[in-house]
Amino acid sequence: MLEKLASLEAKYIEITATLAQPEVLGNAQEYQKFSKERSDLQPIYEKIQEYRKILDDTDAAEALLKGADADLKELALEELEELRKQRPAAEDELKLMLLPRDPRDDRNVILEIRAGTGGDEAALFGAALFRMYTKYAEVRRWKIEIIDSSQTGIGGLKEVVANITGRGAYSRLKYESGVHRVQRVPATEASGRIHTSAATVAVLPEAEEVDLKIEEKDLRIDTFCSSGAGGQSVNTTYSAVRITHVPTNTVVQCQDERSQLKNRDKAMKVLRARLYESELQRKEKERAADRKTQVGSGDRSERIRTYNYPQNRVTDHRVGLTLHKLEQVLEGSLDELIDALITHYQTERLKEL
């Protein structure tokens, strides 16, 4: 580990020196590239300095013990005891920082929510989940933009597809894929019986054009009139776009914009993300069918979380975490759940290493 840390330390110092060179300062593209590298390395560089200080202070305290008077020895012993407590925690933090990063973590997100079993109740729950993620995006200062949605007459969402853009969006939301279950008494239920319904959430990293090549000949593009709220152009212009990727029979559509071109661009963004995710999952299965380091399988058929209204409870089944603050979670307070999932995932990877 020390060799790896020394290598990273040297790289950080080298990049810092490079950034001061006139030829880099005068080249915006080069300066931006090296600045990002330095920014990515800075947290671990600072943690290495903290760790080195612990090691240096330990050496100094041990040296004092050999030749100091009684009072100084007592102080050195106290300091040594404290440093020996700090060292394992600092080492664990460094090990976590040395874990290979998911290259997709900095990507934006395509979020898809679909009502599952439960009829109108499931659609209302789908709307509640979308509001929760919208609130969380606001907390994180991410931008969220609806690409396509299908609403019910009572305020539910049968389906919604949205684009979330912002720093670290995928790194935080990637654990949300799966089946979310709700238990509550519907407003229409006279006997007070608790109903269970579900919605499926998919979080896809936004794919770039370089990630995969989509042939124009493989696409079937249909245009149609928009439906639902949208002003004068609804049902009068063929602005809505449906794209079918023929080889995989993947269908996406967008009718959120009045411009056909903008709708096509948004639909292509969703299509690219779905095909990219499908290809990644295929490769993952080829590499390791029984990979143990995942937090759940990420499969959309897997139940990952239960929201129980009568008990004011949210339970994440992957890490066994229960929070009795359902209202706050639905208002976007997701960090406690997400942080627990990240910690669990990292711990499992450390065990694997």
GUBAPA-551393 format. One record per residue (C-alpha): x, y, z; residue number from 0. Coordinates in nm, 3 decimals. Layout:
REM residues N
<r px="X" py="Y" pz="Z" num="NUM"/>
...
END
This chain:
REM residues 353
<r px="0.000" py="0.000" pz="0.000" num="0"/>
<r px="0.283" py="0.240" pz="0.087" num="1"/>
<r px="0.434" py="0.199" pz="-0.261" num="2"/>
<r px="0.099" py="0.282" pz="-0.421" num="3"/>
<r px="0.058" py="0.586" pz="-0.195" num="4"/>
<r px="0.408" py="0.710" pz="-0.280" num="5"/>
<r px="0.329" py="0.674" pz="-0.650" num="6"/>
<r px="0.006" py="0.876" pz="-0.618" num="7"/>
<r px="0.184" py="1.138" pz="-0.410" num="8"/>
<r px="0.454" py="1.177" pz="-0.674" num="9"/>
<r px="0.193" py="1.200" pz="-0.950" num="10"/>
<r px="0.005" py="1.477" pz="-0.765" num="11"/>
<r px="0.328" py="1.677" pz="-0.716" num="12"/>
<r px="0.421" py="1.626" pz="-1.083" num="13"/>
<r px="0.078" py="1.745" pz="-1.207" num="14"/>
<r px="0.093" py="2.048" pz="-0.975" num="15"/>
<r px="0.431" py="2.140" pz="-1.126" num="16"/>
<r px="0.298" py="2.083" pz="-1.480" num="17"/>
<r px="0.009" py="2.323" pz="-1.417" num="18"/>
<r px="0.259" py="2.600" pz="-1.343" num="19"/>
<r px="0.435" py="2.561" pz="-1.679" num="20"/>
<r px="0.373" py="2.850" pz="-1.928" num="21"/>
<r px="0.288" py="2.620" pz="-2.220" num="22"/>
<r px="0.010" py="2.457" pz="-2.012" num="23"/>
<r px="-0.114" py="2.786" pz="-1.866" num="24"/>
<r px="-0.155" py="2.915" pz="-2.221" num="25"/>
<r px="-0.346" py="2.610" pz="-2.345" num="26"/>
<r px="-0.703" py="2.604" pz="-2.207" num="27"/>
<r px="-0.768" py="2.242" pz="-2.307" num="28"/>
<r px="-0.444" py="2.111" pz="-2.154" num="29"/>
<r px="-0.492" py="2.323" pz="-1.841" num="30"/>
<r px="-0.844" py="2.189" pz="-1.793" num="31"/>
<r px="-0.727" py="1.828" pz="-1.837" num="32"/>
<r px="-0.445" py="1.857" pz="-1.580" num="33"/>
<r px="-0.665" py="2.058" pz="-1.342" num="34"/>
<r px="-0.922" py="1.776" pz="-1.340" num="35"/>
<r px="-0.649" py="1.516" pz="-1.277" num="36"/>
<r px="-0.516" py="1.722" pz="-0.988" num="37"/>
<r px="-0.866" py="1.775" pz="-0.848" num="38"/>
<r px="-0.933" py="1.399" pz="-0.860" num="39"/>
<r px="-0.605" py="1.323" pz="-0.679" num="40"/>
<r px="-0.627" py="1.600" pz="-0.419" num="41"/>
<r px="-0.849" py="1.417" pz="-0.160" num="42"/>
<r px="-0.618" py="1.114" pz="-0.147" num="43"/>
<r px="-0.305" py="1.334" pz="-0.149" num="44"/>
<r px="-0.437" py="1.522" pz="0.156" num="45"/>
<r px="-0.527" py="1.193" pz="0.327" num="46"/>
<r px="-0.172" py="1.062" pz="0.257" num="47"/>
<r px="-0.028" py="1.373" pz="0.428" num="48"/>
<r px="-0.248" py="1.307" pz="0.732" num="49"/>
<r px="-0.133" py="0.944" pz="0.739" num="50"/>
<r px="0.234" py="1.041" pz="0.704" num="51"/>
<r px="0.195" py="1.283" pz="0.997" num="52"/>
<r px="0.056" py="1.000" pz="1.211" num="53"/>
<r px="0.359" py="0.785" pz="1.119" num="54"/>
<r px="0.607" py="1.069" pz="1.185" num="55"/>
<r px="0.443" py="1.160" pz="1.518" num="56"/>
<r px="0.450" py="0.792" pz="1.618" num="57"/>
<r px="0.824" py="0.773" pz="1.546" num="58"/>
<r px="0.884" py="1.094" pz="1.745" num="59"/>
<r px="0.681" py="0.968" pz="2.044" num="60"/>
<r px="0.865" py="0.633" pz="2.041" num="61"/>
<r px="1.201" py="0.816" pz="2.032" num="62"/>
<r px="1.097" py="1.024" pz="2.334" num="63"/>
<r px="1.019" py="0.710" pz="2.530" num="64"/>
<r px="1.379" py="0.592" pz="2.495" num="65"/>
<r px="1.559" py="0.894" pz="2.634" num="66"/>
<r px="1.321" py="1.140" pz="2.801" num="67"/>
<r px="1.257" py="1.211" pz="3.168" num="68"/>
<r px="0.955" py="1.065" pz="3.350" num="69"/>
<r px="0.716" py="1.356" pz="3.276" num="70"/>
<r px="0.796" py="1.358" pz="2.905" num="71"/>
<r px="0.767" py="0.980" pz="2.889" num="72"/>
<r px="0.417" py="1.000" pz="3.035" num="73"/>
<r px="0.316" py="1.258" pz="2.771" num="74"/>
<r px="0.475" py="1.048" pz="2.497" num="75"/>
<r px="0.286" py="0.739" pz="2.615" num="76"/>
<r px="-0.046" py="0.928" pz="2.604" num="77"/>
<r px="0.028" py="1.059" pz="2.256" num="78"/>
<r px="0.138" py="0.715" pz="2.138" num="79"/>
<r px="-0.184" py="0.558" pz="2.262" num="80"/>
<r px="-0.391" py="0.817" pz="2.073" num="81"/>
<r px="-0.183" py="0.777" pz="1.754" num="82"/>
<r px="-0.221" py="0.398" pz="1.765" num="83"/>
<r px="-0.598" py="0.448" pz="1.771" num="84"/>
<r px="-0.588" py="0.689" pz="1.478" num="85"/>
<r px="-0.364" py="0.478" pz="1.253" num="86"/>
<r px="-0.602" py="0.185" pz="1.168" num="87"/>
<r px="-0.885" py="0.427" pz="1.085" num="88"/>
<r px="-0.656" py="0.632" pz="0.859" num="89"/>
<r px="-0.533" py="0.314" pz="0.688" num="90"/>
<r px="-0.892" py="0.196" pz="0.628" num="91"/>
<r px="-0.981" py="0.534" pz="0.475" num="92"/>
<r px="-0.680" py="0.514" pz="0.244" num="93"/>
<r px="-0.766" py="0.159" pz="0.140" num="94"/>
<r px="-1.116" py="0.274" pz="0.047" num="95"/>
<r px="-0.973" py="0.563" pz="-0.154" num="96"/>
<r px="-0.742" py="0.321" pz="-0.337" num="97"/>
<r px="-1.032" py="0.105" pz="-0.454" num="98"/>
<r px="-1.076" py="0.132" pz="-0.832" num="99"/>
<r px="-1.339" py="0.394" pz="-0.913" num="100"/>
<r px="-1.641" py="0.310" pz="-1.120" num="101"/>
<r px="-1.561" py="0.503" pz="-1.441" num="102"/>
<r px="-1.932" py="0.580" pz="-1.477" num="103"/>
<r px="-1.962" py="0.757" pz="-1.140" num="104"/>
<r px="-1.929" py="1.106" pz="-1.290" num="105"/>
<r px="-2.196" py="1.040" pz="-1.552" num="106"/>
<r px="-2.537" py="1.200" pz="-1.565" num="107"/>
<r px="-2.838" py="0.974" pz="-1.517" num="108"/>
<r px="-3.141" py="0.852" pz="-1.708" num="109"/>
<r px="-3.401" py="0.777" pz="-1.439" num="110"/>
<r px="-3.698" py="0.555" pz="-1.526" num="111"/>
<r px="-3.987" py="0.483" pz="-1.288" num="112"/>
<r px="-4.272" py="0.248" pz="-1.381" num="113"/>
<r px="-4.578" py="0.161" pz="-1.174" num="114"/>
<r px="-4.596" py="-0.212" pz="-1.103" num="115"/>
<r px="-4.858" py="-0.422" pz="-0.930" num="116"/>
<r px="-5.129" py="-0.226" pz="-0.752" num="117"/>
<r px="-5.317" py="-0.027" pz="-1.018" num="118"/>
<r px="-5.387" py="0.336" pz="-0.925" num="119"/>
<r px="-5.208" py="0.294" pz="-0.591" num="120"/>
<r px="-4.891" py="0.185" pz="-0.772" num="121"/>
<r px="-4.915" py="0.488" pz="-1.003" num="122"/>
<r px="-4.958" py="0.722" pz="-0.703" num="123"/>
<r px="-4.654" py="0.560" pz="-0.543" num="124"/>
<r px="-4.460" py="0.607" pz="-0.869" num="125"/>
<r px="-4.544" py="0.979" pz="-0.851" num="126"/>
<r px="-4.429" py="0.989" pz="-0.485" num="127"/>
<r px="-4.097" py="0.826" pz="-0.578" num="128"/>
<r px="-4.041" py="1.070" pz="-0.864" num="129"/>
<r px="-4.112" py="1.362" pz="-0.629" num="130"/>
<r px="-3.864" py="1.211" pz="-0.379" num="131"/>
<r px="-3.587" py="1.197" pz="-0.641" num="132"/>
<r px="-3.678" py="1.546" pz="-0.763" num="133"/>
<r px="-3.640" py="1.679" pz="-0.407" num="134"/>
<r px="-3.311" py="1.492" pz="-0.366" num="135"/>
<r px="-3.185" py="1.641" pz="-0.693" num="136"/>
<r px="-3.271" py="1.987" pz="-0.559" num="137"/>
<r px="-3.074" py="1.919" pz="-0.239" num="138"/>
<r px="-2.776" py="1.809" pz="-0.449" num="139"/>
<r px="-2.820" py="2.100" pz="-0.692" num="140"/>
<r px="-2.868" py="1.866" pz="-0.985" num="141"/>
<r px="-3.091" py="1.953" pz="-1.278" num="142"/>
<r px="-3.382" py="1.718" pz="-1.350" num="143"/>
<r px="-3.568" py="1.724" pz="-1.681" num="144"/>
<r px="-3.865" py="1.507" pz="-1.778" num="145"/>
<r px="-3.822" py="1.327" pz="-2.111" num="146"/>
<r px="-4.147" py="1.131" pz="-2.119" num="147"/>
<r px="-4.430" py="1.056" pz="-1.879" num="148"/>
<r px="-4.768" py="0.886" pz="-1.864" num="149"/>
<r px="-5.004" py="1.019" pz="-1.599" num="150"/>
<r px="-5.327" py="0.893" pz="-1.445" num="151"/>
<r px="-5.630" py="1.111" pz="-1.385" num="152"/>
<r px="-5.575" py="1.119" pz="-1.007" num="153"/>
<r px="-5.218" py="1.248" pz="-1.008" num="154"/>
<r px="-5.035" py="0.918" pz="-1.041" num="155"/>
<r px="-4.756" py="0.828" pz="-1.283" num="156"/>
<r px="-4.778" py="0.504" pz="-1.477" num="157"/>
<r px="-4.433" py="0.579" pz="-1.617" num="158"/>
<r px="-4.181" py="0.863" pz="-1.616" num="159"/>
<r px="-3.840" py="0.897" pz="-1.781" num="160"/>
<r px="-3.615" py="1.185" pz="-1.675" num="161"/>
<r px="-3.261" py="1.310" pz="-1.727" num="162"/>
<r px="-3.068" py="1.409" pz="-1.412" num="163"/>
<r px="-2.752" py="1.612" pz="-1.470" num="164"/>
<r px="-2.500" py="1.711" pz="-1.206" num="165"/>
<r px="-2.175" py="1.617" pz="-1.039" num="166"/>
<r px="-2.179" py="1.263" pz="-0.898" num="167"/>
<r px="-2.540" py="1.191" pz="-1.001" num="168"/>
<r px="-2.475" py="0.829" pz="-1.104" num="169"/>
<r px="-2.238" py="0.760" pz="-0.811" num="170"/>
<r px="-2.519" py="0.846" pz="-0.566" num="171"/>
<r px="-2.825" py="0.713" pz="-0.748" num="172"/>
<r px="-2.695" py="0.386" pz="-0.896" num="173"/>
<r px="-2.807" py="0.192" pz="-0.587" num="174"/>
<r px="-3.172" py="0.288" pz="-0.645" num="175"/>
<r px="-3.237" py="0.038" pz="-0.928" num="176"/>
<r px="-3.486" py="-0.231" pz="-0.835" num="177"/>
<r px="-3.839" py="-0.282" pz="-0.704" num="178"/>
<r px="-3.962" py="-0.033" pz="-0.443" num="179"/>
<r px="-4.260" py="-0.154" pz="-0.241" num="180"/>
<r px="-4.516" py="0.059" pz="-0.055" num="181"/>
<r px="-4.754" py="-0.046" pz="0.223" num="182"/>
<r px="-5.034" py="0.197" pz="0.310" num="183"/>
<r px="-5.409" py="0.243" pz="0.344" num="184"/>
<r px="-5.549" py="0.396" pz="0.022" num="185"/>
<r px="-5.779" py="0.697" pz="0.058" num="186"/>
<r px="-6.054" py="0.494" pz="-0.112" num="187"/>
<r px="-6.023" py="0.202" pz="0.134" num="188"/>
<r px="-6.320" py="0.229" pz="0.374" num="189"/>
<r px="-6.220" py="-0.067" pz="0.594" num="190"/>
<r px="-5.872" py="0.071" pz="0.668" num="191"/>
<r px="-5.701" py="-0.235" pz="0.515" num="192"/>
<r px="-5.333" py="-0.190" pz="0.422" num="193"/>
<r px="-5.259" py="-0.240" pz="0.053" num="194"/>
<r px="-4.922" py="-0.334" pz="-0.092" num="195"/>
<r px="-4.814" py="-0.205" pz="-0.432" num="196"/>
<r px="-4.485" py="-0.154" pz="-0.611" num="197"/>
<r px="-4.294" py="0.053" pz="-0.863" num="198"/>
<r px="-3.980" py="-0.030" pz="-1.057" num="199"/>
<r px="-3.689" py="0.214" pz="-1.065" num="200"/>
<r px="-3.407" py="0.197" pz="-1.320" num="201"/>
<r px="-3.102" py="0.424" pz="-1.295" num="202"/>
<r px="-2.893" py="0.422" pz="-1.614" num="203"/>
<r px="-2.564" py="0.606" pz="-1.668" num="204"/>
<r px="-2.600" py="0.848" pz="-1.956" num="205"/>
<r px="-2.403" py="0.707" pz="-2.248" num="206"/>
<r px="-2.183" py="0.915" pz="-2.474" num="207"/>
<r px="-2.165" py="0.866" pz="-2.848" num="208"/>
<r px="-1.817" py="0.716" pz="-2.816" num="209"/>
<r px="-1.948" py="0.442" pz="-2.583" num="210"/>
<r px="-2.135" py="0.260" pz="-2.856" num="211"/>
<r px="-2.212" py="0.303" pz="-3.222" num="212"/>
<r px="-2.578" py="0.307" pz="-3.322" num="213"/>
<r px="-2.630" py="0.257" pz="-3.693" num="214"/>
<r px="-2.892" py="0.479" pz="-3.854" num="215"/>
<r px="-3.014" py="0.182" pz="-4.059" num="216"/>
<r px="-3.104" py="0.001" pz="-3.735" num="217"/>
<r px="-3.348" py="0.274" pz="-3.631" num="218"/>
<r px="-3.715" py="0.313" pz="-3.713" num="219"/>
<r px="-3.836" py="0.665" pz="-3.633" num="220"/>
<r px="-4.206" py="0.749" pz="-3.606" num="221"/>
<r px="-4.359" py="1.088" pz="-3.537" num="222"/>
<r px="-4.700" py="1.150" pz="-3.384" num="223"/>
<r px="-4.908" py="1.419" pz="-3.216" num="224"/>
<r px="-4.833" py="1.492" pz="-2.852" num="225"/>
<r px="-5.094" py="1.405" pz="-2.592" num="226"/>
<r px="-5.165" py="1.549" pz="-2.249" num="227"/>
<r px="-5.086" py="1.894" pz="-2.111" num="228"/>
<r px="-4.868" py="2.099" pz="-2.338" num="229"/>
<r px="-5.043" py="2.405" pz="-2.476" num="230"/>
<r px="-5.161" py="2.487" pz="-2.826" num="231"/>
<r px="-4.937" py="2.244" pz="-3.013" num="232"/>
<r px="-5.086" py="1.933" pz="-2.847" num="233"/>
<r px="-5.263" py="1.715" pz="-3.105" num="234"/>
<r px="-5.191" py="1.966" pz="-3.383" num="235"/>
<r px="-4.826" py="1.904" pz="-3.481" num="236"/>
<r px="-4.631" py="1.583" pz="-3.524" num="237"/>
<r px="-4.364" py="1.684" pz="-3.273" num="238"/>
<r px="-4.359" py="1.367" pz="-3.059" num="239"/>
<r px="-4.098" py="1.108" pz="-3.158" num="240"/>
<r px="-4.085" py="0.731" pz="-3.111" num="241"/>
<r px="-3.758" py="0.552" pz="-3.194" num="242"/>
<r px="-3.730" py="0.175" pz="-3.227" num="243"/>
<r px="-3.389" py="0.007" pz="-3.227" num="244"/>
<r px="-3.481" py="-0.280" pz="-3.456" num="245"/>
<r px="-3.205" py="-0.534" pz="-3.365" num="246"/>
<r px="-3.297" py="-0.527" pz="-2.993" num="247"/>
<r px="-3.661" py="-0.412" pz="-3.028" num="248"/>
<r px="-3.587" py="-0.133" pz="-2.778" num="249"/>
<r px="-3.851" py="0.141" pz="-2.802" num="250"/>
<r px="-3.820" py="0.493" pz="-2.660" num="251"/>
<r px="-4.029" py="0.801" pz="-2.710" num="252"/>
<r px="-4.031" py="1.168" pz="-2.616" num="253"/>
<r px="-4.310" py="1.422" pz="-2.646" num="254"/>
<r px="-4.202" py="1.672" pz="-2.382" num="255"/>
<r px="-4.074" py="1.938" pz="-2.623" num="256"/>
<r px="-4.265" py="2.123" pz="-2.895" num="257"/>
<r px="-3.973" py="2.076" pz="-3.131" num="258"/>
<r px="-3.950" py="1.741" pz="-3.310" num="259"/>
<r px="-3.571" py="1.777" pz="-3.330" num="260"/>
<r px="-3.538" py="1.830" pz="-2.953" num="261"/>
<r px="-3.765" py="1.533" pz="-2.885" num="262"/>
<r px="-3.553" py="1.319" pz="-3.116" num="263"/>
<r px="-3.232" py="1.425" pz="-2.936" num="264"/>
<r px="-3.382" py="1.342" pz="-2.597" num="265"/>
<r px="-3.517" py="1.006" pz="-2.717" num="266"/>
<r px="-3.174" py="0.916" pz="-2.861" num="267"/>
<r px="-3.017" py="0.999" pz="-2.524" num="268"/>
<r px="-3.249" py="0.748" pz="-2.353" num="269"/>
<r px="-3.196" py="0.485" pz="-2.624" num="270"/>
<r px="-2.818" py="0.520" pz="-2.599" num="271"/>
<r px="-2.834" py="0.480" pz="-2.218" num="272"/>
<r px="-3.053" py="0.169" pz="-2.238" num="273"/>
<r px="-2.836" py="-0.002" pz="-2.500" num="274"/>
<r px="-2.519" py="0.093" pz="-2.310" num="275"/>
<r px="-2.658" py="-0.050" pz="-1.984" num="276"/>
<r px="-2.772" py="-0.368" pz="-2.160" num="277"/>
<r px="-2.424" py="-0.419" pz="-2.305" num="278"/>
<r px="-2.258" py="-0.357" pz="-1.968" num="279"/>
<r px="-2.485" py="-0.611" pz="-1.797" num="280"/>
<r px="-2.407" py="-0.868" pz="-2.066" num="281"/>
<r px="-2.033" py="-0.819" pz="-2.009" num="282"/>
<r px="-2.076" py="-0.836" pz="-1.632" num="283"/>
<r px="-2.254" py="-1.172" pz="-1.659" num="284"/>
<r px="-1.979" py="-1.305" pz="-1.882" num="285"/>
<r px="-1.709" py="-1.193" pz="-1.635" num="286"/>
<r px="-1.865" py="-1.325" pz="-1.316" num="287"/>
<r px="-2.209" py="-1.478" pz="-1.288" num="288"/>
<r px="-2.196" py="-1.491" pz="-0.909" num="289"/>
<r px="-2.015" py="-1.170" pz="-0.827" num="290"/>
<r px="-2.036" py="-1.120" pz="-0.452" num="291"/>
<r px="-1.928" py="-0.758" pz="-0.431" num="292"/>
<r px="-2.257" py="-0.617" pz="-0.559" num="293"/>
<r px="-2.517" py="-0.463" pz="-0.329" num="294"/>
<r px="-2.795" py="-0.680" pz="-0.457" num="295"/>
<r px="-2.793" py="-0.772" pz="-0.821" num="296"/>
<r px="-2.926" py="-0.438" pz="-0.945" num="297"/>
<r px="-3.188" py="-0.648" pz="-1.122" num="298"/>
<r px="-3.509" py="-0.454" pz="-1.174" num="299"/>
<r px="-3.712" py="-0.755" pz="-1.052" num="300"/>
<r px="-3.538" py="-0.750" pz="-0.715" num="301"/>
<r px="-3.723" py="-0.593" pz="-0.420" num="302"/>
<r px="-3.480" py="-0.352" pz="-0.260" num="303"/>
<r px="-3.680" py="-0.122" pz="-0.031" num="304"/>
<r px="-4.014" py="-0.103" pz="0.152" num="305"/>
<r px="-4.195" py="0.220" pz="0.245" num="306"/>
<r px="-4.445" py="0.148" pz="0.525" num="307"/>
<r px="-4.680" py="0.442" pz="0.591" num="308"/>
<r px="-4.864" py="0.313" pz="0.905" num="309"/>
<r px="-4.531" py="0.250" pz="1.081" num="310"/>
<r px="-4.357" py="0.563" pz="0.940" num="311"/>
<r px="-4.083" py="0.321" pz="0.831" num="312"/>
<r px="-3.842" py="0.279" pz="0.540" num="313"/>
<r px="-3.643" py="-0.045" pz="0.521" num="314"/>
<r px="-3.362" py="-0.116" pz="0.277" num="315"/>
<r px="-3.350" py="-0.495" pz="0.248" num="316"/>
<r px="-2.997" py="-0.512" pz="0.103" num="317"/>
<r px="-2.826" py="-0.370" pz="0.412" num="318"/>
<r px="-3.097" py="-0.435" pz="0.670" num="319"/>
<r px="-3.131" py="-0.065" pz="0.752" num="320"/>
<r px="-3.463" py="0.063" pz="0.891" num="321"/>
<r px="-3.537" py="0.433" pz="0.939" num="322"/>
<r px="-3.849" py="0.555" pz="1.118" num="323"/>
<r px="-3.873" py="0.879" pz="0.924" num="324"/>
<r px="-4.069" py="0.801" pz="0.613" num="325"/>
<r px="-4.189" py="1.158" pz="0.561" num="326"/>
<r px="-3.833" py="1.301" pz="0.558" num="327"/>
<r px="-3.714" py="1.031" pz="0.315" num="328"/>
<r px="-4.002" py="1.104" pz="0.076" num="329"/>
<r px="-3.907" py="1.473" pz="0.099" num="330"/>
<r px="-3.563" py="1.388" pz="-0.043" num="331"/>
<r px="-3.359" py="1.297" pz="0.270" num="332"/>
<r px="-3.193" py="0.999" pz="0.103" num="333"/>
<r px="-2.832" py="1.050" pz="0.209" num="334"/>
<r px="-2.849" py="0.822" pz="0.516" num="335"/>
<r px="-2.976" py="0.532" pz="0.304" num="336"/>
<r px="-2.737" py="0.597" pz="0.016" num="337"/>
<r px="-2.434" py="0.644" pz="0.247" num="338"/>
<r px="-2.513" py="0.309" pz="0.416" num="339"/>
<r px="-2.527" py="0.138" pz="0.076" num="340"/>
<r px="-2.198" py="0.294" pz="-0.036" num="341"/>
<r px="-2.026" py="0.189" pz="0.289" num="342"/>
<r px="-2.160" py="-0.166" pz="0.259" num="343"/>
<r px="-2.053" py="-0.189" pz="-0.105" num="344"/>
<r px="-1.703" py="-0.061" pz="-0.031" num="345"/>
<r px="-1.664" py="-0.297" pz="0.267" num="346"/>
<r px="-1.758" py="-0.594" pz="0.049" num="347"/>
<r px="-1.500" py="-0.486" pz="-0.212" num="348"/>
<r px="-1.232" py="-0.455" pz="0.055" num="349"/>
<r px="-1.309" py="-0.809" pz="0.174" num="350"/>
<r px="-1.279" py="-0.929" pz="-0.184" num="351"/>
<r px="-0.936" py="-0.766" pz="-0.213" num="352"/>
END
